[in-house]
Amino acid sequence: MSIRIDTNLEYLASRLNIPSSRLEDYKDKSVEDILQAEAAAGNQEAVKMAADMFTDVNMLIELFQLADPRNKLVILKKMTAAQLEKLVPMLETNDLVQGLYYFTQSSLLDMLKDIPKEELLKTVFQLFSEAQVIEFMPEEELDALLTHEDMDKEKLLQALKFIPEMYLQQILESVTGQEAKGSSSELITQIGQLGDLNYKKAITNFEPTQKRELTFILTNQENKLYEKFSTDAYTHMIGRERDKDETVKAMGVIKPEYLQKMIKELPQDLLSVVITQIDTEKFADALINKFPELLAQLISS
């Protein structure tokens, strides 16, 4: 495997005290060839440099001008997929987020389905207010939450105090078939005394506006309730209401470990481009300590 990357001849000349008369002879030579030639000529600095190249991060950066993303890319394109993946954890969160722009909106939404619900919710609330989440949530999701077996019935009944009396009458009458009478608190007591099936039916018989108001009251009291809504409901909401740029920016709050898994889904050529943003010192250190064989090929090419 041949790797061709421009060597910083000026750096070599300065480091090894190479006279300008010999510098032109080294123009198309590999670092290894230059060091061997200089060592043969009795240049002790060349002997020392040959050893230091495999340990000195700063020397490697200067020698191969690794601060230039184009030079990083030459090396990265020669790496295997497994080698590239070892570098992904070294990327900063901002670099990972920038890499997400290479995915389609559809792919982003699919990947959001694969992360823990709490990470998804962090992204959702970057994109929507709590009121918007409830506004855009499908009615069947509201029904499922309000009648879920884990829903605290007493808290729900307490929240009904904020619903106008006429709507309480309507849902009570919808299951009893009789005219509902009494004050708001009396109507709530009657609703609470309904059998389980009639109780759930009455709650789901609220008009959508009141159903959303009731849900908003409850989720404000206990934010963990947002986890009861389905992942699909959230991703459909994002896909319908927000574009890719907005989605990518919002994903910056996701833990790096999950962003890293996403980035590894990129084709190898695009993954290489994303990794060019890696911190230069970390990259040079990785060449020395993780990929010494690759470094040796770089020096000899």
JOFEN-V793575 format. One record per pair of residues at least 6 apart in sequence whose C-alpha atoms are under 7 Angstrom apart, sorted by the first residue. I is the first residue (numbers start at 1). J is the second residue. Records with the same first field share a line. If there is no record, write none. Layout:
BEGIN
I = J + J
END
This chain:
BEGIN
2 = 297 + 301
3 = 297 + 298 + 301
4 = 301
5 = 71 + 74
6 = 64
7 = 63 + 64
8 = 63 + 64 + 65
11 = 62 + 63
16 = 45 + 46
26 = 34
30 = 299 + 300 + 301
31 = 299 + 300
32 = 299 + 300
35 = 46 + 50
38 = 46
39 = 46 + 47
53 = 59 + 60
54 = 288
55 = 288
57 = 281 + 284 + 285
60 = 284
61 = 67 + 284
65 = 71
66 = 72 + 280
67 = 280
69 = 276
72 = 276
73 = 272 + 273 + 276
76 = 272
77 = 272
81 = 268
85 = 264
88 = 260 + 275
89 = 260
90 = 278
91 = 278
93 = 256
95 = 277
96 = 259 + 260 + 263
97 = 248 + 252
99 = 263 + 274
100 = 248 + 263
101 = 248
105 = 244
109 = 235
111 = 262
112 = 120
113 = 231
115 = 258
117 = 227
119 = 254
122 = 253
123 = 250 + 251 + 253 + 254
126 = 250
127 = 250
131 = 216
134 = 212 + 216
135 = 212
136 = 237
137 = 233
139 = 208
141 = 229
142 = 215
143 = 204
145 = 228 + 229
147 = 200
157 = 188 + 192
159 = 214 + 217 + 218
160 = 188 + 214
161 = 184
163 = 210
165 = 184
168 = 187
169 = 180 + 187
171 = 202 + 203 + 205 + 206
172 = 180 + 191 + 202
173 = 179 + 180
174 = 202
175 = 198 + 202
191 = 199
219 = 225 + 226
287 = 295
288 = 295
END
